[in-house]
Amino acid sequence: MHGYSGDKQAYLTRLRRIEGQIRGLQRMVEEDAYCIDVLTQVSAATRALQAVALGLLEDHIAHCVAEAVNTGGPEAEQKVKEASAAIARLVRS
């Protein structure tokens, strides 16, 4: 079971909302909306995706990484490295 399983419906709801934001952006471009208005909506969609990513990362650390650390062994080290790499990707984006 994945760490986000308990919040799966909430994540799906948030992702569907973001999907709607993206469709709205497409419509804005099709209708030649003002550049700054489009950029404002791009920023909002980006922040929404970042919030989902941070929630998934928190769930991963609280569930998968914590469980692996409690068990110990090479899997624990792998999960910590995996989480560190995920954090690095989020920081770069």
C-alpha positions in Angstrom: 0.0 0.0 0.0 1.3 3.5 -0.9 1.5 6.3 1.7 -1.1 8.4 -0.1 -3.7 5.6 -0.2 -5.7 7.1 2.7 -5.9 10.4 0.9 -6.3 9.0 -2.6 -9.7 10.6 -3.2 -8.5 14.0 -2.0 -5.6 13.8 -4.4 -7.7 12.8 -7.3 -10.1 15.7 -6.5 -7.2 18.2 -6.4 -5.7 16.8 -9.7 -9.1 17.1 -11.4 -9.4 20.7 -10.3 -5.9 21.3 -11.7 -6.9 19.6 -14.9 -9.8 22.1 -15.1 -7.3 25.0 -14.5 -5.2 23.7 -17.4 -8.2 23.5 -19.7 -9.0 27.1 -18.7 -5.5 28.1 -19.7 -6.0 26.5 -23.1 -9.2 28.3 -23.5 -7.5 31.6 -22.5 -4.8 31.1 -25.1 -7.4 30.1 -27.8 -9.4 33.3 -27.0 -6.2 35.5 -27.0 -6.4 36.5 -23.4 -4.0 39.2 -22.0 -0.5 37.7 -21.5 -0.4 38.7 -17.8 -3.7 37.1 -17.1 -2.5 33.8 -18.7 0.7 34.0 -16.7 -1.2 34.6 -13.5 -3.2 31.4 -14.1 -0.1 29.4 -15.1 1.4 30.5 -11.7 -1.7 29.3 -9.9 -1.7 25.9 -11.6 2.0 25.5 -10.9 1.4 26.3 -7.2 -1.5 23.8 -7.1 0.8 21.1 -8.6 3.5 21.9 -6.1 1.0 21.5 -3.3 0.1 18.1 -4.5 3.8 17.1 -4.9 4.5 18.3 -1.3 1.6 16.3 0.1 2.7 13.2 -1.8 6.2 13.6 -0.5 5.0 14.1 3.1 2.9 11.0 2.8 5.8 9.0 1.3 8.2 10.1 4.1 5.6 9.4 6.9 4.6 6.0 5.5 7.2 4.4 3.2 10.4 5.9 4.5 9.4 5.6 8.2 8.4 2.0 7.7 11.6 1.2 5.9 13.7 2.9 8.6 11.9 1.0 11.4 12.6 -2.2 9.5 16.2 -1.3 8.9 18.6 -2.8 6.4 19.5 -1.7 2.9 15.9 -0.9 2.0 15.9 1.9 4.7 19.0 3.5 3.1 17.4 3.2 -0.4 14.1 4.8 0.7 16.0 7.7 2.3 18.1 8.3 -0.9 14.9 8.0 -2.9 13.2 10.7 -0.8 16.3 12.9 -0.9 16.3 12.7 -4.7 12.6 13.5 -4.8 13.2 16.6 -2.7 16.0 17.7 -4.9 13.7 17.4 -8.0 11.1 19.5 -6.3 13.6 22.2 -5.3 15.0 22.4 -8.8 11.5 22.8 -10.3 
